[in-house]
Amino acid sequence: MKVFISVDIEGITGVTAWSETTLGNSDYSQFAEQMTKEAVAACEGAIAMGAKEIFIKDAHDSARNIDITKLPKCTKLSRGWTNCPDSMVAGLDDTFDAAIFIGYHSAAGCDGSPLAHTMNTNNNYMKVNGEKASEFIINSYIAADYGVPVVFLSGDKMLCERAKEFNPGIETVAVKEGVGGATVSINPELACEMIREGVKNGLKHISACKIDIPDKFEVEINYKEHKDARHASFYPGVTQADSHTVKYTAGTVREFATTRMFIL
């Protein structure tokens, strides 16, 4: 079995403030360590289910957060950015049996996390076919385009609940809940135990996690700064709906992801 793991940090146990997510800050290291532990727990769950190859994408900010010395021998770790539309799932292809998302978070425009955002912090929301889209949604579509089901997700409670609506077969572990500007987290060691078991369960029913790809992607992005909407409006196929909002329609996942890469 060959498994792909994408790891973000805002949905890691205990992470609450932006300073805790930034390489070099004094309060960053303990959460980068927990990010590594949760990635390792996911690997251990996958290995227990027969995974022989595991590819991990460090998918947060600098993409230089995970401690490679702590990873199992059967893993490969992608650090830094390949600058392609696949972004947080770069390296994924149709040779993988399943994908796992660790440390993910609620979408921009939602109140499930104090750090809720979609791809970056310059937008108030991104909608896909009328619904606010999280990075989980975007990356699930990219995975589906390669024929790879996403079988497990960990992160905040709201994201996990919405993920189950989007993909009823997926296993989830909510390691925390956002309340205003605060988070309420479970014990970090318990989080790793639950992730390990959740991955095992998810890999037992891979086919149940397949999702349908829409015939088209109608995308709306509302920016915090009007200048960003104007800038995006010059990309081919993108139109400006109002001072802060642009729209575009994509017929394929690749077109959807490529346009997003250049305007968000």
N, C-alpha and C positions, 0 to 999 in steps of 0.2 A: 504494500500500500504506500502511496505517495501523497503527502499532506502539505498543504500551504497554510502558513500562519501569518496574519497581519496584526501588528501590535501597535496600538496608540497608547497615550499616557493619561489623557483627561478622564478616562473611565477606569483607571487603576484604583484599587482600594486606597482610600484616604486622601487622594488628590483633591484639593479644594480651591487653590488659588493659582493664578497664572505664574507667579514666581516659582512655584513648585514644579513647573513643567519646563523650565528654561535651563539648558546646559550652562553650567558655570555659576549659577546662583547658589547661595549658601544653604537654602532649604530644598534644593533639587535632588541631591544625591540619594537620600533615603527613599525617594519615590522612584527614581531610576532603578534602584535596587529592587524595589517591590515589582516594578514593571518586568524586570528580568526574572524574578521568582514566578510571576504569573505566566510568563512565556514558557518557562521551564516546566511548570505544572501542566500546561497544555501539551507540551512535547511528551511528557511522561504518560499522559492519558492516551495519546496517539500511539506511542510505542507499545503500550500494554495491549492495544487493539491490533497490533501487527504492522504498524508503520515502519518501513525500512529506510525511507527518505523523507526528510522534513526540511522545507525551505521556509525561512522566517524573513519577513520584511519588517525591518524597523521603520515604522510609518509615522513617526512624530517629529515635527519641526526639523532639527538638524539631521534626523535619522541616524544619530550616533548616541543612542541611549542605552541599549542593551549590552550587558557585559558578556562578550563572546566566550570568555573563559569558563562560564557557568553552564554553557549549553551542552546537551548530549552529543556524542560523537557522530551520530547519524544526521546531524543538522548542517545546513548552510545558512549563513546570515548575510542578508543584503543591507549594507549601511550606505548612507548618502542617497542621492536621488538620481534616477536614470533619465529624468526630464522627458517622460512619455505620458500619454493620456491615462495609462493604467495607474499611475501615481502610487497610492497606498497599497496597491496589489501588484506592483511591477514585479515581474518574474513569474507570475501565474500564466499557465498555458493549459492546453487540453490533455497534457500527460498526467495531471493531478487527479486524484480520486475525490478529494474533499478539501474544503477551505474552512478555516477557523479564524474568528476575529476576537482579539483580546484587548481590553481597555478602551472600548469604544464609548461614545457619549451621545447625548441627545442633540438634535438638530438645532441650527439657528432658528430663533423665533419660538422655541419651546422652553419651558421652565423646569425641565427635568434635571438640570445640572447648572451650577453657577458658571460653568465653563462651556455651556452649550454654544455650538457654532457649526458651520458647515464649510469644510476645507480651509477657510481662513476667517479672520474676524472683521472683514471689511463689508460684510453684508448682514442685513436684518433677517433675511430668509432666502431660501431657494426652494421653489416648488417644482415638482415633476408631476405632470398630469393632474394638477390641482392640489396635490398634497405636499406639505413641507417635507423636504428630503434631507435625510441625515447622510453622513458618510457611509454608514452601514447600507443604506438603500443604494447609493451610487455604486459602491464596490460589489454589492450583491448582483447588480445587473451586469457589471463587467465580468464577474465570475461566471454568471449564467451564460454569457456570450461565448465563453470557452467550454461550456458544458460541465462546469464544476459547481456542485451544490455547496452552499454554506451551511454547515451542520451544527456550528456552535458559536455563541456570542457571549461575552461578558462585558459588563459596564454598568451604567446607572439603571435604576428601576424603570423609569419611563421608557428609555430606549428598548429595554428588554421586552416590555409589554407591547410596544409598537412593532417590534421585530416579529413577535409571535403572530400578530395580525397579518403582517406581510408574508411571513413564511411559517405557517402553522406547524411544520414538522421540525423546526429548529429547536435545539436545546439552548437554554439561556441560564446564566447565573448573574443575578443582580448583586453586585458587591457593595452597593451604596445607593442612597436616595438623596436627591437634591431637594433642599428646602430653602427657598430664597437664595441668599448668598452663602448658605451652609451646606455641608454634606453630613449624612449619618451613615457611617461605614461599618461593615462587619469586621471581625477580627482578621487581620492579614493572613495568618496561617490557615484559618478556616476558609478564607477565599481561595487559597491555593488548593486546598483539599477538594472544595466544591468544583473548581475549574477542572481539576484532574478527573473527577468522576463524571462531570458534565460532558467532557470531550469523549470519554469512553461511551457514554450513552448516545451521543450524537453520531458517532461513527458506527453504531449498530444499525442505523436506519438512514443511510445516505440517500437512497432514492426518494425517501419521503420529503427531502428538503429541496427538491427541484422546484424552480419557480418558472412561470411563464414570462417571456419577454414581450412587452407591449408592441403593438404595430407601429407606434410612433411615440416620441417623447416631446411633450409640450412643456417647455421650461420657462419659468419666470424667476428672475433674480432681482431682489430689491436691495440696493446698496445703501450704506450709511451716508456716503458722500455722493452728491449729484455728479461730481466730476468723473467718478468711476463708471457711472451709467453712461455718460456721454462717450467715454473712452471705449467701453465695450460695444457701443452701438455701431462702431465702424468695422467690426468683424463681420465677414460675409454671412448673411443669413440672420443676423441679429438686428432687431428693431427696438427703438426706444419707445416705451409705452407712456412714461411720464418722466418727471425730472430725476427720479431715483430708480426707475424700474426698466429693465430690458426683457425681451422675450425672444425665444427662438424655438423652432420645431426641428427635431432630428428624426430621421427614419430608421436609424440603426443605433445600437449601443456605441459603436465606434465613433459615429458622428456626434452623438450626445456627449461622449467623454472628451473628444478632441476639442469641441467648441468650449466646453467648460474649462479645459486646461488653459485656454488662451484668455478667457474673460473673467475667471474667478480664481 
